[in-house]
């Protein structure tokens, strides 16, 4: 049998199969169309919801930053957005802003709980480090110093490249200094001033130098305690 005859037979068999199964094919095509439409609609609806949530959250943040506003949004306002648009990125941001609003209002216990809830619920969120820092700040505001230290240490160890890592290390050093643990404070101030740049580096350097001036032996101990650290000399004092 020639190749042309074989192709003709194959085409005839295919057309026969299509005729017999055309109802199934039509139904299958309809199913595909319906599923595709449903997916498109869900994506559109999700996008619209995200836009609405972002707009509503933005309006609250605008009120928060408006100098002429007589009363800014409180935690309940942000939580209302989070509940209304649950599952959106804006809802997650609203939860964190609610925690911040609690802290600003002086409700440090509520803020600590809210920050901790956010950190546990969204451990991979881009703002998880800020929530972790918020826990420490809320605990410190309540004078729960030991727990605040642990919270700040977790920020430094778990989010070393985050925007709040330097601030957390500075807070650690400040608590140590306030508690009279000058050697630990001096070490942290030195690490921060040597390894970073910007405000926290400058402020850490200033506090390190002040400690070195008040306690000249700190610099010597720091050099002896770390062979990898450059020598840090106490600022020269003028003779009397």
C-alpha positions, 0 to 999 in steps of 0.5 A: 500500500502506497504512503498516500493510501495509508495517509488517506486511511488514517485521515478517514479513521480520524474523521470517523473518530471525531464524528463518533466522539464529537459530543465528548469533544465539545463538552471537553472544550467547554470545560477547558474554556470554563476553567480558563475563564474561572482562573482568569476571573479569580486572578482579576478578582485577587488583583482588584482586591489587592488594589482596594486593600492597598488604597484603603491602607494608603488612606489610613497611612495618609491620615497618619502622616498628615500634619493637619490631622486632628486624630490619626488612625489607631490599631482598630482602623488597621485591624479592620483593613486586615480583617476586611481584606484577609489574605492580601499583602495589604492586610499583612502590612495592616497587621504590622501597622496595627502593632506599631499603632499600639506601641505609639499609643503606649499599649506596650503589652498589646504591641508586644503581642501583636508584633509576636503574632505577626512574626510567628504568622509571617516568618518569611515576610520582608518585614519580619525583622521589623516585627522581631525588633518591635517585640524587643522595643515593646518589652524594653518599654515595659522594663522587661529587660532580660526578655528584651535582650533576647528579642534584640539578640534574635534580630541580630542573629536571625536577620543580620542583613536587615535594615533593623539589625544595626539598630538592634545591636545598638539597643543591645549595647545601650541596655548593657551600658545602662545596666553597668555591663560596660565591657559588653557595651564597649564590645558591641559599640566597637563592632557596630562602629567598625563594621557599619556606616550611617547613623548607628555607626556614628552614634556607636562610635561616639558612645564607645569613645565616651566609655573609653574615656571614662574607663580607659582599661576597656580598650585594652581588654577589648584588644586582648580579648580579640586578636582579630580586632584592630587596636582601639585606643582611648581618646587622648585627654588634655593635661591639667 
